[in-house]
């Protein structure tokens, strides 16, 4: 199967995943993590700007990673397995609509099956794009996808919770409604953690599917979220941070105590070697 046919097949599979039910789309930060998640049987993957930034020794802040670096990373994750990949494009690496459209066009060329555009600016004084601007940027992303001729799922992210908005739920509902009208395929508001807030977002978004971020164990399971009508669950930087936690514990023990007990629970070499020897 040639690369174009493979990309089309992945994109079709990814779009169909959003038609019914609920699925988890975990976020690998490198090719090895992507390969292992495929080994576990997940149906799709999503990149994580934070996980990638941390792997480069950088903070997860708008503008820290260049568009070219992110696109190379997306292409690496796409090439690592045969699973469809959703690309975290942050704010589109541009303020203006033309720049967002160009980022989307280039992202589609990586073979990504989906991509997300958020409305956070990275500016502490003006943390969110005003709604008319955010809508224009999302419409530019939609037009770029449509012009490509490829079936790529567009996710619109409302960042009101993450930037500390005074009334995050109210603002998220207002923004997601506008983003649905602007052409989004999936709606995503990272931050809510209660059943009530999540259910209200799902109701407001209907009939479009909703992605919920689970970045820590806040008491809801996959089954719980499915019962609330959530269609897609991502974990953002959580898996990368969990990996960092194991590394930090073991490294600190060596550095501070001269002990190697932190290596006792390390995954056996043979297990990883076998997994990474499997066809991708």
MILO-878496 format. One record per residue (C-alpha): residue in three letters; residue number from 1; y, z, x. Coordinates in Angstrom, 2 decimals. Each point is the difference from the previous one (the first is absolute). Example, Ala and Ser with C-alpha at 12.3 -4.5 7.8 and 13.67 -1.06 7.14 Angstrom:
MILO-878496
+------+-----+---------+---------+---------+
: rest :  nr :      py :      pz :      px :
+------+-----+---------+---------+---------+
:  ALA :   1 :   -4.50 :    7.80 :   12.30 :
:  SER :   2 :    3.44 :   -0.66 :    1.37 :
+------+-----+---------+---------+---------+
This chain:
MILO-878496
+------+-----+---------+---------+---------+
: rest :  nr :      py :      pz :      px :
+------+-----+---------+---------+---------+
:  UNK :   1 :    0.00 :    0.00 :    0.00 :
:  UNK :   2 :    3.35 :   -1.01 :    1.49 :
:  UNK :   3 :    2.93 :    2.42 :    0.21 :
:  UNK :   4 :    1.90 :   -1.47 :   -2.95 :
:  UNK :   5 :   -3.05 :    0.20 :   -2.26 :
:  UNK :   6 :   -0.73 :    3.54 :    1.18 :
:  UNK :   7 :    3.58 :    1.09 :   -0.68 :
:  UNK :   8 :   -0.09 :   -1.54 :   -3.48 :
:  UNK :   9 :   -3.28 :    1.77 :   -0.78 :
:  UNK :  10 :    1.35 :    3.35 :    1.19 :
:  UNK :  11 :    3.16 :   -0.44 :   -2.03 :
:  UNK :  12 :   -1.96 :   -0.81 :   -3.12 :
:  UNK :  13 :   -2.22 :    3.07 :    0.50 :
:  UNK :  14 :    3.04 :    2.20 :    0.55 :
:  UNK :  15 :    1.78 :   -1.22 :   -3.12 :
:  UNK :  16 :   -3.13 :    0.58 :   -2.10 :
:  UNK :  17 :   -0.28 :    3.59 :    1.23 :
:  UNK :  18 :    3.20 :    0.73 :   -1.92 :
:  UNK :  19 :   -1.34 :   -1.29 :   -3.32 :
:  UNK :  20 :   -1.89 :    3.14 :   -1.04 :
:  UNK :  21 :   -1.35 :    3.32 :    1.22 :
:  UNK :  22 :    1.30 :    1.93 :    2.99 :
:  UNK :  23 :   -0.54 :   -0.59 :    3.72 :
:  UNK :  24 :    0.97 :    1.68 :    3.25 :
:  UNK :  25 :    1.77 :   -2.12 :    2.58 :
:  UNK :  26 :   -0.07 :    2.02 :    3.25 :
:  UNK :  27 :    2.49 :   -0.56 :    2.80 :
:  UNK :  28 :   -1.34 :   -0.74 :    3.50 :
:  UNK :  29 :    2.39 :    0.15 :    2.94 :
:  UNK :  30 :   -1.95 :   -2.27 :    2.36 :
:  UNK :  31 :   -2.91 :   -2.46 :    0.03 :
:  UNK :  32 :   -2.59 :    2.68 :    0.75 :
:  UNK :  33 :    1.06 :    2.09 :   -2.99 :
:  UNK :  34 :   -0.07 :   -3.15 :   -2.17 :
:  UNK :  35 :   -3.54 :   -0.81 :    1.17 :
:  UNK :  36 :   -1.23 :    3.50 :   -0.76 :
:  UNK :  37 :    1.53 :    0.02 :   -3.48 :
:  UNK :  38 :   -1.77 :   -3.28 :   -0.75 :
:  UNK :  39 :   -3.24 :    1.63 :    1.22 :
:  UNK :  40 :    0.52 :    2.73 :   -2.62 :
:  UNK :  41 :    0.15 :   -2.58 :   -2.77 :
:  UNK :  42 :    3.66 :   -0.08 :   -1.03 :
:  UNK :  43 :    1.00 :   -3.17 :   -1.85 :
:  UNK :  44 :    3.45 :   -0.50 :    1.54 :
:  UNK :  45 :    2.34 :    1.40 :    2.65 :
:  UNK :  46 :    3.73 :    0.61 :    0.37 :
:  UNK :  47 :    2.07 :    0.35 :    3.13 :
:  UNK :  48 :    2.11 :    3.11 :    0.59 :
:  UNK :  49 :    3.37 :   -0.22 :    1.70 :
:  UNK :  50 :   -0.22 :    3.68 :    1.00 :
:  UNK :  51 :   -3.53 :   -0.23 :    1.37 :
:  UNK :  52 :    0.94 :   -3.07 :    2.03 :
:  UNK :  53 :    3.24 :    1.55 :    1.25 :
:  UNK :  54 :   -1.78 :    3.18 :    1.10 :
:  UNK :  55 :   -2.58 :   -2.08 :    1.87 :
:  UNK :  56 :    2.91 :   -1.54 :    1.93 :
:  UNK :  57 :    1.54 :    3.41 :    0.75 :
:  UNK :  58 :    2.85 :   -0.65 :   -2.45 :
:  UNK :  59 :    1.32 :    1.78 :   -3.11 :
:  UNK :  60 :   -0.39 :   -1.56 :   -3.43 :
:  UNK :  61 :    3.59 :   -0.99 :   -0.66 :
:  UNK :  62 :    1.53 :   -3.16 :   -1.38 :
:  UNK :  63 :    0.99 :   -2.30 :    2.86 :
:  UNK :  64 :   -2.13 :    1.65 :    2.70 :
:  UNK :  65 :   -2.71 :   -2.67 :   -0.16 :
:  UNK :  66 :    1.02 :   -3.62 :    0.33 :
:  UNK :  67 :   -1.09 :   -2.51 :   -2.60 :
:  UNK :  68 :   -1.92 :   -1.97 :    2.63 :
:  UNK :  69 :   -1.92 :    3.10 :    1.11 :
:  UNK :  70 :   -0.90 :    0.86 :   -3.58 :
:  UNK :  71 :   -1.12 :   -3.54 :   -0.80 :
:  UNK :  72 :   -2.23 :   -0.05 :    3.09 :
:  UNK :  73 :   -1.49 :    3.30 :   -1.15 :
:  UNK :  74 :   -0.62 :   -1.32 :   -3.51 :
:  UNK :  75 :   -1.71 :   -3.07 :    1.46 :
:  UNK :  76 :   -2.19 :    2.26 :    2.17 :
:  UNK :  77 :   -1.11 :    2.05 :   -3.01 :
:  UNK :  78 :   -0.63 :   -3.16 :   -2.03 :
:  UNK :  79 :   -2.14 :   -1.42 :    2.83 :
:  UNK :  80 :   -1.97 :    3.23 :    0.50 :
:  UNK :  81 :   -2.13 :   -0.35 :   -3.16 :
:  UNK :  82 :   -0.70 :   -2.29 :   -2.93 :
:  UNK :  83 :    1.75 :    2.37 :   -2.42 :
:  UNK :  84 :    3.28 :   -0.82 :   -1.75 :
:  UNK :  85 :    3.00 :    1.77 :    1.56 :
:  UNK :  86 :    3.24 :    1.18 :   -1.57 :
:  UNK :  87 :    2.89 :    0.02 :    2.48 :
:  UNK :  88 :    2.54 :    2.83 :    0.14 :
:  UNK :  89 :    3.23 :   -1.94 :    0.58 :
:  UNK :  90 :    2.27 :    3.04 :   -0.43 :
:  UNK :  91 :    3.40 :   -1.29 :   -1.17 :
:  UNK :  92 :   -0.83 :   -3.58 :    0.99 :
:  UNK :  93 :    1.65 :    0.37 :    3.44 :
:  UNK :  94 :    3.25 :   -1.33 :   -1.41 :
:  UNK :  95 :    2.87 :    1.07 :   -2.23 :
:  UNK :  96 :    0.73 :   -3.40 :   -1.50 :
:  UNK :  97 :   -2.21 :   -1.99 :   -2.33 :
:  UNK :  98 :   -0.43 :   -2.92 :    2.40 :
:  UNK :  99 :   -1.29 :    2.34 :    2.68 :
:  UNK : 100 :   -2.45 :    1.63 :   -2.40 :
:  UNK : 101 :   -1.23 :   -3.43 :   -1.11 :
:  UNK : 102 :   -0.57 :   -1.02 :    3.62 :
:  UNK : 103 :   -1.95 :    3.18 :    0.72 :
:  UNK : 104 :   -2.16 :   -0.61 :   -3.04 :
:  UNK : 105 :   -0.62 :   -3.63 :    0.98 :
:  UNK : 106 :   -1.10 :    1.06 :    3.47 :
:  UNK : 107 :   -2.19 :    2.76 :   -1.40 :
:  UNK : 108 :   -1.80 :   -2.44 :   -2.30 :
:  UNK : 109 :   -0.79 :   -2.08 :    3.09 :
:  UNK : 110 :   -1.95 :    2.94 :    1.50 :
:  UNK : 111 :   -2.58 :   -0.35 :   -2.77 :
:  UNK : 112 :    1.01 :    3.21 :   -1.78 :
:  UNK : 113 :   -1.24 :    0.21 :   -3.59 :
:  UNK : 114 :    2.91 :    2.16 :   -1.12 :
:  UNK : 115 :    3.20 :    1.56 :    1.25 :
:  UNK : 116 :    2.38 :    2.74 :   -1.02 :
:  UNK : 117 :    3.79 :    0.11 :    0.08 :
:  UNK : 118 :    1.82 :    3.33 :   -0.32 :
:  UNK : 119 :    3.53 :    0.86 :   -0.99 :
:  UNK : 120 :    0.76 :    2.57 :    2.74 :
:  UNK : 121 :    2.78 :   -1.00 :    2.41 :
:  UNK : 122 :   -0.59 :    2.42 :    2.87 :
:  UNK : 123 :    3.65 :    1.06 :   -0.29 :
:  UNK : 124 :    0.40 :    3.74 :   -0.61 :
:  UNK : 125 :    3.31 :   -0.51 :   -1.82 :
:  UNK : 126 :   -1.36 :   -2.78 :   -2.20 :
:  UNK : 127 :   -3.78 :    0.58 :   -0.07 :
:  UNK : 128 :   -0.80 :   -2.50 :   -2.76 :
:  UNK : 129 :    1.23 :   -3.50 :   -0.67 :
:  UNK : 130 :    2.00 :    0.02 :   -3.23 :
:  UNK : 131 :   -2.11 :   -1.33 :   -2.84 :
:  UNK : 132 :    1.59 :   -3.47 :   -0.35 :
:  UNK : 133 :   -0.43 :   -0.58 :    3.75 :
:  UNK : 134 :   -3.57 :    1.30 :   -0.05 :
:  UNK : 135 :   -0.81 :   -2.33 :   -2.88 :
:  UNK : 136 :    1.49 :   -3.01 :    1.79 :
:  UNK : 137 :   -2.04 :    0.80 :    3.11 :
:  UNK : 138 :   -3.19 :    0.28 :   -2.04 :
:  UNK : 139 :    0.73 :   -3.29 :   -1.76 :
:  UNK : 140 :    0.42 :   -1.62 :    3.41 :
:  UNK : 141 :   -3.42 :    1.34 :    1.01 :
:  UNK : 142 :   -1.52 :   -1.32 :   -3.22 :
:  UNK : 143 :    1.54 :   -3.43 :    0.51 :
:  UNK : 144 :   -1.27 :   -0.17 :    3.59 :
:  UNK : 145 :   -3.54 :    0.78 :   -1.13 :
:  UNK : 146 :    0.15 :   -2.55 :   -2.79 :
:  UNK : 147 :    1.36 :   -2.64 :    2.38 :
:  UNK : 148 :   -2.92 :    0.61 :    2.37 :
:  UNK : 149 :   -2.49 :   -1.15 :   -2.61 :
:  UNK : 150 :   -2.28 :    2.96 :    0.79 :
:  UNK : 151 :   -1.14 :    2.74 :   -2.34 :
:  UNK : 152 :    1.46 :    3.05 :    1.75 :
:  UNK : 153 :    0.41 :    3.28 :   -1.88 :
:  UNK : 154 :    3.57 :    1.33 :    0.11 :
:  UNK : 155 :    0.39 :    3.79 :   -0.15 :
:  UNK : 156 :    3.43 :    1.50 :   -0.69 :
:  UNK : 157 :    0.60 :    3.49 :    1.39 :
:  UNK : 158 :    2.57 :    2.42 :   -1.41 :
:  UNK : 159 :    0.71 :    2.61 :    2.68 :
:  UNK : 160 :    2.02 :    2.46 :   -2.09 :
:  UNK : 161 :   -2.35 :    2.93 :    0.59 :
:  UNK : 162 :   -0.27 :   -0.54 :    3.73 :
:  UNK : 163 :    3.77 :   -0.17 :    0.60 :
:  UNK : 164 :    0.68 :    3.20 :   -1.95 :
:  UNK : 165 :    1.66 :   -1.44 :   -3.11 :
:  UNK : 166 :    1.34 :    2.75 :   -2.27 :
:  UNK : 167 :   -1.88 :   -1.43 :   -3.01 :
:  UNK : 168 :   -2.86 :   -1.93 :    1.57 :
:  UNK : 169 :   -2.16 :   -0.60 :   -3.06 :
:  UNK : 170 :    2.89 :   -1.27 :   -2.10 :
:  UNK : 171 :    1.16 :   -2.28 :    2.81 :
:  UNK : 172 :   -3.52 :   -1.28 :    0.70 :
:  UNK : 173 :   -0.55 :   -0.93 :   -3.65 :
:  UNK : 174 :    3.31 :   -1.88 :   -0.08 :
:  UNK : 175 :   -0.76 :   -1.84 :    3.22 :
:  UNK : 176 :   -3.62 :   -0.87 :   -0.73 :
:  UNK : 177 :    0.94 :   -1.44 :   -3.39 :
:  UNK : 178 :    2.52 :   -2.27 :    1.72 :
:  UNK : 179 :   -2.47 :   -0.95 :    2.73 :
:  UNK : 180 :   -2.58 :   -1.00 :   -2.60 :
:  UNK : 181 :    2.56 :   -2.33 :   -1.57 :
:  UNK : 182 :    0.83 :   -1.37 :    3.46 :
:  UNK : 183 :   -3.55 :   -1.23 :    0.53 :
:  UNK : 184 :   -2.01 :    2.80 :    1.59 :
:  UNK : 185 :   -3.78 :   -0.08 :   -0.50 :
:  UNK : 186 :   -0.58 :    3.68 :    0.86 :
:  UNK : 187 :    2.36 :    2.98 :   -0.29 :
:  UNK : 188 :    0.01 :    2.86 :    2.51 :
:  UNK : 189 :    2.05 :    3.18 :    0.18 :
:  UNK : 190 :   -1.26 :    2.20 :    2.85 :
:  UNK : 191 :    0.59 :    3.71 :   -0.47 :
:  UNK : 192 :   -1.03 :    1.31 :   -3.45 :
:  UNK : 193 :   -2.84 :    2.51 :    0.13 :
:  UNK : 194 :   -0.44 :    1.33 :   -3.53 :
:  UNK : 195 :   -2.12 :   -1.46 :   -2.78 :
:  UNK : 196 :    3.01 :   -0.06 :   -2.30 :
:  UNK : 197 :    2.23 :   -2.00 :    2.35 :
:  UNK : 198 :   -2.74 :   -2.45 :    0.92 :
:  UNK : 199 :   -0.96 :   -0.54 :   -3.65 :
:  UNK : 200 :    3.62 :   -0.66 :   -0.94 :
:  UNK : 201 :    0.35 :   -2.59 :    2.77 :
:  UNK : 202 :   -3.22 :   -1.71 :   -1.08 :
:  UNK : 203 :    1.20 :   -0.14 :   -3.62 :
:  UNK : 204 :    3.38 :   -1.39 :    0.98 :
:  UNK : 205 :   -1.53 :   -2.63 :    2.29 :
:  UNK : 206 :   -2.54 :   -1.32 :   -2.50 :
:  UNK : 207 :   -1.40 :   -2.59 :   -0.07 :
:  UNK : 208 :    0.58 :   -0.33 :    3.77 :
:  UNK : 209 :   -2.36 :    1.94 :    2.30 :
:  UNK : 210 :    1.29 :    3.08 :    1.84 :
:  UNK : 211 :   -0.74 :    1.07 :    3.58 :
:  UNK : 212 :    0.03 :    3.74 :    0.71 :
:  UNK : 213 :    0.34 :    1.43 :    3.50 :
:  UNK : 214 :   -2.29 :    2.91 :    0.90 :
:  UNK : 215 :    1.32 :    1.19 :    3.35 :
:  UNK : 216 :   -1.55 :    3.47 :   -0.22 :
:  UNK : 217 :   -2.53 :    1.85 :   -2.13 :
:  UNK : 218 :    2.18 :    1.00 :   -2.95 :
:  UNK : 219 :   -2.88 :    0.71 :   -2.37 :
:  UNK : 220 :   -0.65 :   -3.35 :   -1.68 :
:  UNK : 221 :   -3.13 :   -2.06 :    0.64 :
:  UNK : 222 :   -0.55 :   -3.73 :   -0.30 :
:  UNK : 223 :   -1.60 :    0.65 :   -3.39 :
:  UNK : 224 :    3.01 :    2.07 :   -1.11 :
:  UNK : 225 :    2.44 :   -2.76 :    0.96 :
:  UNK : 226 :   -2.16 :   -2.65 :   -1.64 :
:  UNK : 227 :    0.03 :    2.04 :   -3.21 :
:  UNK : 228 :    3.81 :   -0.02 :    0.12 :
:  UNK : 229 :   -0.06 :   -3.81 :    0.09 :
:  UNK : 230 :    0.75 :   -0.46 :    3.70 :
:  UNK : 231 :   -1.33 :   -3.33 :    1.23 :
:  UNK : 232 :    0.38 :    0.32 :    3.79 :
:  UNK : 233 :    0.04 :    2.99 :    2.37 :
:  UNK : 234 :    1.28 :   -0.17 :    3.58 :
:  UNK : 235 :    0.15 :    2.75 :    2.60 :
:  UNK : 236 :    2.89 :   -1.20 :    2.18 :
:  UNK : 237 :    0.07 :    1.69 :    3.39 :
:  UNK : 238 :   -2.45 :    2.76 :   -1.02 :
:  UNK : 239 :   -3.08 :   -1.41 :    1.73 :
:  UNK : 240 :    1.99 :   -0.67 :    3.16 :
:  UNK : 241 :    1.38 :    3.56 :   -0.11 :
:  UNK : 242 :   -3.50 :    1.38 :   -0.54 :
:  UNK : 243 :   -1.14 :   -1.87 :    3.11 :
:  UNK : 244 :    2.99 :    1.34 :    1.92 :
:  UNK : 245 :   -0.88 :    3.53 :   -1.16 :
:  UNK : 246 :   -3.45 :   -0.18 :    1.59 :
:  UNK : 247 :    1.42 :   -1.45 :    3.19 :
:  UNK : 248 :    2.78 :    2.60 :    0.21 :
:  UNK : 249 :   -2.34 :    2.94 :   -0.58 :
:  UNK : 250 :   -2.42 :   -1.11 :    2.70 :
:  UNK : 251 :    2.71 :   -0.98 :    2.50 :
:  UNK : 252 :    1.92 :    3.26 :   -0.49 :
:  UNK : 253 :   -3.12 :    2.05 :    0.60 :
:  UNK : 254 :   -0.61 :   -1.79 :    3.29 :
:  UNK : 255 :    3.65 :    0.26 :    1.08 :
:  UNK : 256 :    0.61 :    3.61 :   -1.10 :
:  UNK : 257 :   -3.40 :    1.68 :    0.34 :
:  UNK : 258 :   -1.98 :   -2.18 :    2.37 :
:  UNK : 259 :   -2.72 :   -0.23 :   -2.65 :
:  UNK : 260 :   -1.82 :   -3.02 :   -1.44 :
:  UNK : 261 :   -1.25 :    1.49 :   -3.28 :
:  UNK : 262 :    2.24 :   -2.40 :   -1.90 :
:  UNK : 263 :   -2.25 :   -2.86 :    1.08 :
:  UNK : 264 :   -3.06 :    1.52 :   -1.67 :
:  UNK : 265 :    0.58 :   -1.81 :   -3.32 :
:  UNK : 266 :    0.88 :   -3.35 :    1.56 :
:  UNK : 267 :   -1.73 :   -2.94 :   -1.65 :
:  UNK : 268 :   -2.92 :   -1.05 :    2.21 :
:  UNK : 269 :    0.63 :   -2.95 :    2.31 :
:  UNK : 270 :   -3.13 :   -1.76 :   -1.27 :
:  UNK : 271 :    1.17 :    0.16 :   -3.63 :
:  UNK : 272 :    3.36 :   -1.61 :    0.72 :
:  UNK : 273 :   -1.54 :   -2.52 :    2.36 :
:  UNK : 274 :   -2.46 :   -1.04 :   -2.70 :
:  UNK : 275 :    2.67 :   -0.34 :   -2.69 :
:  UNK : 276 :    2.25 :   -2.09 :    2.20 :
:  UNK : 277 :   -2.92 :   -2.19 :    0.94 :
:  UNK : 278 :   -0.44 :   -1.03 :   -3.63 :
:  UNK : 279 :    1.39 :   -3.35 :   -1.18 :
:  UNK : 280 :    3.57 :    0.33 :   -1.22 :
+------+-----+---------+---------+---------+
